[in-house]
């Protein structure tokens, strides 16, 4: 997982305190998850000392790697921590990635704009560096690290984590004479979101990316909420489990679906050449899932035709991709009631009273029932070994990520009921409750001795609660 530090991350509003990061590291390492911290802005001369001190503090709390943009940072006394070259370094060519490797970087986060052939060529030319590729999330209309519009127009540098997101604003499209250009329907392209790209979704091409040399998939998710993270990571976990062995047991109360949380539409971008559509001119906001069409709109009432299987609930968020009906803009509202094909909404469409001549696409960008049931639990299978020793017993819990064990001096009192004694040992040592673990295989290499349940429980707690 990647996460922002207290400072110098590419999202100024997504920083986290060292205390919180220390807790994140402990929690993540329990599940065998690495914590990669973004230190990926360009720095002013008077900031390097603070950035270096921060790097040492992050190393001290157990962070696994730093994601870096400013290459001058490497000229200072950094801790012996892994370095990953941020996509802000504009990692597009084999020559540049080879240079990063020679500078000591262990991984390069590739530019989103690369095709599968370009990714493969980088891997073939520089096979001894890990390649990380974005597979999901927001897209910038310019090359990462090479967009200066925010700096020029608002004195807010994207390379300093302060992008004003001009690509999500509305524009007019004018020809050389200053006249508005018409769209395919003959309407003026006026105040449309011309630079607002749809979100990246390469979930159908994961195996191809692996074959091309990608070792790590990156989901863009900073400033997204917990529902988004839960849904999208579960979606990709299911995709990966189709061809990769996973080391944990996951239970979910939902079926992952990217369109159910923040979703601007989907594009694989330039992975297989230029594809359409890449942008959504109607809105820079979450459109959600397509659910049907609006046939008629009067005040706060819609007559709709929904797709088969779609059920609306009070509180659902809806969005009409209005096109010419609303001067190129989209209209959002929520459901207040449903009677057959009539939907009552929470606001009257007073500004859009022209007749609907063609059905208007309808999207749901907040499914309250789906969100209510978003819950995922991950448990780590552990193998338990209970072994007799000369002076007592040895107990161990082993998984792919941890090996906890201890020796206990305890008298060996033969059990009167041998079968019951062995079953008690097995049962008590496998009671892992609300811990991150679940018992997989239990091996008892001991004669059946009587050991009180309270003692077995205490031994189990001592080992399971031990920090890795």
N, C-alpha and C positions, 0 to 999 in steps of 0.2 A: 504494500500500500504506500502511496505517497501522500505527503501532508506538509502544510506550511509551518515554518518556524515563526518565532516572534517578530522577525524582520527579514527583509531582503528576499521575500518570495514574490513570484510573478502575479500574485493577487494580494494587494495590500489589505483587503478586507477579510482575508482568510488566514490570518496568523493564529498561532496557538502558543500558550505559555510553555516554558520548559517543564514546569510541574505537570501540566496536562500531557505533554509529550512523553515524559517518563512513565506515566501510567499507560499511555498508548503502547509504548515499547514493551512493557511487561505483559500486557494483555495480548498483543499481537504475537510475541514470541512463544506464548503458551500454545498457540495454534501453528507454530512454525512459519509465521508470516513475517517477512522482512519489512522494516519501516524505512522508507526513503524520504528524506526531508529536502524540500526545495530551498536552495540558497541561490536562486537563479535570476537575480536582477543584475544589471550593470551597476557598478559601485562608483561613488565619488571618492576622491583621494583620501578624504578624512573619514571614510567609512570602513576602510580595510581592516584596521585594528579591531573594530567592533565585530566585523564579519568573521575574522579569524578566531576571536574569543568565543563567538557563538559556535563555530565549528568544533572547537575543543569541548565546549559544554555539551553539544549534541553527541559527540563521540563518547563522552563520559557516561551519559545515561543509556548508552547502548544502541544508538541509531546505527543502522546498517550501511547507509550510503548517503552522500550528499549529491543533489542534482544541481549542477553549476552551469551558469552562462558566462560569467566574467572570467576569462582565462588568466588574467593578471593575478587572480586570487591564488593561483598555483605557485606564484613566486614567493609566497609567504610561508611561514612555518605552520602548515596544516597538520592535524593529527593523522595517524596512519589509518585512514578511513577510505573506503571505496568511493571513487568519484564517477558519477554518471554525467555525460554531456547533455545538457538540456536541449530540447528541440529549439529553444531560443538561440542556440548556436548555429542554426540554419544548416543542419546536417543532411546534405543532399547529394554529395559526390563521394566516390571511393577515396579520392585524394584527401578530402577534408577529414573523413572518418579515420583514415590512416594516420593523419597528423594528430588527431585526438588520442588515438591509441599510443602513439609515440610519446605523448605528453603524460601518459599515465592513466588515462580514463579506461575503465573496465567495461563501460557500456555507453552507447550512443543512442539517444532518443531521436528517431528519424523524423524528418519533416513529413507532415501529413500529405503533402502534394505528390509524393513519389508513387510511381507505378510499380506493379509487382516485378516487372523486369528490372527496374532501377534498383529495387531492394535486393533482388537476387544478385545483381552485378556488384553491389557494395559488399555483400557477404562473400562472394567468390574472391573479390580482391583483398578483403580484410577479414579473413575467417576467424582471427584470434581476438575479436572484440564482440561483446554481446550487442545485439540489435534489438531495440525496443520500438514497437510501432503502435500508434494510436489505432484503436478499432471502434471506438464509440465516443460520442459526445459532441460538444460545440465545435464549430469550425470558424477560423478566421479567414476573411476574404483575401488576405495577403500571406506571404511566406512568414512563418513564425520567426521572430527576431528581426524582421525586415519591414515592419509596418511602422510608418512614421506619421500617419495622418493625425493621430491623437496628440502627438508632441507638437506638430506644426499648428494645428487649429486650436488646441486647448491647453498647450503647455503641460500636458499630462502624458508622460512617456510610457508606452506599452512595455518597454524594456526596463522600466522601473516599477512595474506592477500597478500602473495607474491608468490603464487604457480606458478612454471615455466611450469606447464601443460605437464609434461613428458608423460602423458597418451595420448597426441595428437601427439606424435612423432612416427617416423617409426623405426621398429626393424626387426631383423632376428630371426627366430625361429630355434634353434639348438637342436639336440639330445645329449645324454650323451657323444657321441664321437666327438662332435663339428661339425657334419654334418648338413646341412640344411634339415629341415623337409619338406616333400612335401605336397601340399594341395590336395583337392579332385580331381583336374584336373591333378595331377601329376607334378605341377610346384613348384619349390623351394619357400618356404615362406621367401622371401627376401625383406627387406625394406617395410614391410606392417605395417599398423597402428593397431597393434594387441590389444592395450589397449583402443582404441578410441570407446567408447560406443555410440550407437545411442541415440537420445534424448528421454526423458520420455514423454509419452502421455497416460494419464489415463482418457481421456475425456469420454470413454465409461463406466466408472465404478464410476461415481460421486455419484449416489444414493447408491451404495453398500458401498462406503466409509463413507457416512453420516450415514447409518445404523450401521456401525461398530463403530461409535463414533467420527468421525472427525468433528470438528466444523469450520475449516478454511482450504481453499485450497490455496496452494502457487504455483505461477508460477515463475520459475527462469528466470530472465531477465536482470540481471545486465550486463552492457556493450553491451546490445542489442540496436538497434536503435528504433526510434519512430514508424517506419512502423511495426516492430515486435510487439511492445507493443500494438499498435492499433489493429492489426489483431488478436493476440492471446487472448487478454482480451475480445474482441468482440466474439470470438469463444466460450469461456467458459461462457460468459454472456448469449449467446443463449442457451447453454446446461442447465444452471441453471434455466433459465426462464421457461423451460419445466415443472419444478416441484417446483419452489420457486417464491413467489411473490416479485416483484421488485418495488421500489418506485420512479422510474424516467421514463421519456419518452426518448427513444433513436432513433435517425434517422441515417441511414448509407447509404453511396453511394456504398457499396460493400458487397459481401457475404463472411463472414469470412472463411478462409481456411488455416490451419497451414502449409501446404506444399508450400504456396506462399511466405512466408518470411523465415528467417533462419531456416533450417530444415535438420537434419542429418539422417532422417529416424525416425521410432517410435518404442518404446517398452514400455510395461507396467512393465518391469523389473521383480521383484520377487513377484508382487502382488498376482499372482496365481501359484507360484512356478517358477522354472527356465524355461524360454522360449527362443526360438531361432527365429531370430538372435538378439543378444544384441549389437554386435559390427559391425562396418563397416570398414573392413580392407583396403579398397581402398582409403579412404580420411577422414580426420578429419574435413573437411570443409562442408559447407552447400551444400547438394545435391539438395534440392528442390523437385519438383514433377516429377514423372515419366511421360513422354509424348510420348514415342515411342522407336524406334530402329534406329540405324545407319546401313545401308546396305553396304555402300561403302564410302571410304574417299580418296580423291585425292587433295593434296595441301590444298587450302582454300575452298574446296567444299565438301559437304556431300550429299549423297543420303540417304533419310530417309523414314521411314514409321511411320507416326504420329498416335496417338490414335484419335478416332472419337471425334470431337468437339474441338481439339487443333488447335489454330491459332498462328503462330509465328509473331513477330514484330521486326523491326530493334531495336537493342539495347538489346534484350532479352539475358540473360546469360544462356549458356548451359554447361552441363557437361556430358562427356562420362565415364561410369563406365567400364574402358577398360579391366580389368583383364589381361590375358596373352598377349593381343595385345600390351599393353604398359608397360610390365614388372610389372604388379600389380598396377600401378598408375592410377589416373584419370586425364583427360585432360579437362580444362575449356577454354571457348572462348565465344564470343558474336556474335549475328546475324548481318550480313551486308546486307542481302537481301534474299528474298525467291521467287522462281519461281517453282510452283508446288511442287514436292517432292525433289527439289534441294535447299539446303540451303548454302548460301555463308557466311563464317565466317571471323573474323577479323585477323586470323593468319593461316599460313600454318602449317600443321601437319608434318613437315619435319622429325621429329624424330620417326614417327610411320607410316612407309610406307609398312609394311608387309600387305598382303591381309587380308581382314576380312572374315574369314571362317564361323563364326557364328555371327548373328546380335548382335550389342553391345547396351545395354540399354542406353537410352538418357534421361537426366533429364534437367528440366529448373529451375535454382536457382535464376533467376531474371526475373520476369514478369513485364515489364515496364508499360503495360496497367493497370494491377492490382494495382501496386504501385501508379500510377498517380491518381487513383480514391479512394485511401484510405482516407476516411474522416468519422468521427463519431462525432455526437453531442448529448450531454446528457442534458436534461432539467428536472427540478424538478417541478412536479405539485404542485400548491399552491391553497388553498382555501381562497377566499377573502371575508371579512365581512365588510360592511359599515353600521355603526349604529349611529342613532341620539342620542345625549346626551343633558343634560340640557342646556349647554352653547355652544354647537357646535356639533362636530361629532367625532366618533372613527373609525379608519381604521386599519384593521389587515390583515396580510398575514401569513398563517400557512401551513407548510408542515410536513412531517415525521421528518425533521431535524431542522426546525427553527420555531420560532413564533415571528414575528415582528409586533408591533402595536404602535399606538400613538393617543393622543387626540389633536384635533384642535379646538380652539375657533374661531367661525366664525358666522356672522349674518345669520339668517334663513329667506331668502326671498322667499316667495311662487312662484313657477314656473307658468308661464302663460300657457305653454304647458307641462302638467304633464308627459305624455308618453315620450316626447322627453327628458325631464330633467332626468328621470330615465335611459333612454338608454344612455345618455351622461355620466352619472356616471359609468354605467356598462362598457361602451366602453373604457373610459380613464383609469380606474383603472386596466383594464386587458391588457393594452398595455405594455408588458414586454420586447419587443424588443430583444436586444442582451444580456439581463441578463441571469442568469442560470435558470430562472423560466418560467413556462407557466401556464396560468390560468386554473384551473380545475372547481371549483364551485364558483359562485359569489352570495353572499347573501346581499340584501339591506334591512335593517331594519330602514327605514326612510321615512318620507313623501317626496314627490317630491319638492325639493327646487332648486332654481336656484343657481348654483355654476359655476363660469367661468372655462373653460377648463384649463387655465393656472394654476389655483389654484389646481384643481384635479391632474394635472400632477406633480406639485410641491410636493403635499402630497405623491403621489406614489413614487417619486424619493427619498424623505427623508427616507421612510421606507425601500424600497428595497435596498438602498445603505448602510443601517446600518449594521455594522459587527455583526455576530452572537455572 
